[in-house]
Amino acid sequence: MSNKRAQVTLFVIIAIAIVAGVLLLVSLKPELNPLAKEPEPSSYVEKCMRDSASEALDLLSAQGGTLKPTGYALYNNEKVSYLCYTSDYYSRCVNQQPMLKYSVESEITDYVKPKLQQCISNLKQQYTKRGYTIETGVMQLKTTLQPKKVVVELSMPLTLKKEEAKRYENFEAIVLHPIYDHIMLSQDIVNSETHYGDYDQLSYMLYRPQTSIDKKSQGENTIYILRDRNSDKRFLFAVRSYVMPPGF
């Protein structure tokens, strides 16, 4: 009886090992799994666009709306671009970025494009390994800032061939972000700074409590910190206006 039980136990162990091996093989090679879905390039491309745009937005928001600040003040050892600046004493500042919205849109596009090209290259490699032929055409990328969100649109023919051909052309990624609202507010602040050399942030916050405005004095500079209370996203920029000479 003990020998029979040992044989049964051994057969059970072998059967379990075989089943486990088959399951492992199927999981490692999805093409062997009849339930595995065919690859879907839209979600891959759009996720790449969304992730890259989010990275760009974090950098732009921390640096006054530019990825590579040239004229800037230092705040917590970070470069914050001047949106309003004068090199003279007793003078009002001059708007440095009157077309800030369009500049930010362009910078996001420039940041996303090479990362997207790398994603598409990786996509081609993955699909080729699965026996697909993938062809792509000219890439046209556009970024639009809108209230509460950023929309990145890609127009590029992408054809996936195996037994049948499937064609994609338009891709869209949406990132929820208050940068449009922050830019509009920053332009109001700059307009006030160019005329009066100051901005009354308390009145604005009473009218729109969802946004906080903090002003930090940094020597001759003022750092404005705009924060959306719902998302906790911030936008920083610097101003140098009506500066007094040393000794006053």
ChimeraX attribute file (.defattr): number of C-alpha atoms within 10 A of each C-alpha:
attribute: neighborCount
match mode: 1-to-1
recipient: residues
	/A:1	6
	/A:2	7
	/A:3	8
	/A:4	9
	/A:5	10
	/A:6	11
	/A:7	12
	/A:8	12
	/A:9	12
	/A:10	12
	/A:11	12
	/A:12	12
	/A:13	11
	/A:14	12
	/A:15	12
	/A:16	11
	/A:17	12
	/A:18	12
	/A:19	11
	/A:20	12
	/A:21	12
	/A:22	11
	/A:23	13
	/A:24	11
	/A:25	13
	/A:26	15
	/A:27	13
	/A:28	11
	/A:29	12
	/A:30	14
	/A:31	14
	/A:32	11
	/A:33	13
	/A:34	8
	/A:35	8
	/A:36	12
	/A:37	9
	/A:38	9
	/A:39	14
	/A:40	9
	/A:41	18
	/A:42	15
	/A:43	13
	/A:44	13
	/A:45	19
	/A:46	20
	/A:47	17
	/A:48	20
	/A:49	27
	/A:50	21
	/A:51	16
	/A:52	19
	/A:53	26
	/A:54	19
	/A:55	13
	/A:56	21
	/A:57	27
	/A:58	17
	/A:59	16
	/A:60	23
	/A:61	24
	/A:62	20
	/A:63	25
	/A:64	28
	/A:65	31
	/A:66	22
	/A:67	19
	/A:68	15
	/A:69	15
	/A:70	11
	/A:71	13
	/A:72	21
	/A:73	24
	/A:74	14
	/A:75	18
	/A:76	7
	/A:77	7
	/A:78	11
	/A:79	20
	/A:80	29
	/A:81	28
	/A:82	28
	/A:83	25
	/A:84	23
	/A:85	24
	/A:86	19
	/A:87	13
	/A:88	14
	/A:89	14
	/A:90	13
	/A:91	16
	/A:92	21
	/A:93	26
	/A:94	21
	/A:95	18
	/A:96	16
	/A:97	17
	/A:98	14
	/A:99	10
	/A:100	19
	/A:101	19
	/A:102	14
	/A:103	14
	/A:104	25
	/A:105	20
	/A:106	16
	/A:107	19
	/A:108	28
	/A:109	22
	/A:110	16
	/A:111	16
	/A:112	23
	/A:113	19
	/A:114	12
	/A:115	16
	/A:116	22
	/A:117	14
	/A:118	12
	/A:119	17
	/A:120	18
	/A:121	11
	/A:122	12
	/A:123	16
	/A:124	18
	/A:125	14
	/A:126	13
	/A:127	17
	/A:128	15
	/A:129	9
	/A:130	14
	/A:131	12
	/A:132	18
	/A:133	15
	/A:134	18
	/A:135	12
	/A:136	15
	/A:137	11
	/A:138	9
	/A:139	14
	/A:140	13
	/A:141	19
	/A:142	17
	/A:143	23
	/A:144	18
	/A:145	21
	/A:146	15
	/A:147	13
	/A:148	13
	/A:149	15
	/A:150	24
	/A:151	19
	/A:152	22
	/A:153	19
	/A:154	20
	/A:155	16
	/A:156	16
	/A:157	16
	/A:158	20
	/A:159	16
	/A:160	21
	/A:161	16
	/A:162	13
	/A:163	8
	/A:164	7
	/A:165	11
	/A:166	11
	/A:167	13
	/A:168	14
	/A:169	14
	/A:170	14
	/A:171	18
	/A:172	19
	/A:173	19
	/A:174	18
	/A:175	17
	/A:176	14
	/A:177	23
	/A:178	25
	/A:179	28
	/A:180	20
	/A:181	18
	/A:182	25
	/A:183	20
	/A:184	13
	/A:185	16
	/A:186	21
	/A:187	19
	/A:188	12
	/A:189	20
	/A:190	25
	/A:191	19
	/A:192	14
	/A:193	23
	/A:194	21
	/A:195	12
	/A:196	13
	/A:197	19
	/A:198	17
	/A:199	17
	/A:200	11
	/A:201	14
	/A:202	13
	/A:203	10
	/A:204	14
	/A:205	13
	/A:206	11
	/A:207	9
	/A:208	10
	/A:209	13
	/A:210	12
	/A:211	21
	/A:212	18
	/A:213	19
	/A:214	13
	/A:215	14
	/A:216	12
	/A:217	12
	/A:218	14
	/A:219	9
	/A:220	14
	/A:221	20
	/A:222	20
	/A:223	22
	/A:224	21
	/A:225	20
	/A:226	24
	/A:227	20
	/A:228	19
	/A:229	12
	/A:230	9
	/A:231	11
	/A:232	12
	/A:233	18
	/A:234	20
	/A:235	26
	/A:236	26
	/A:237	25
	/A:238	29
	/A:239	31
	/A:240	27
	/A:241	25
	/A:242	22
	/A:243	19
	/A:244	12
	/A:245	10
	/A:246	7
	/A:247	4
	/A:248	5
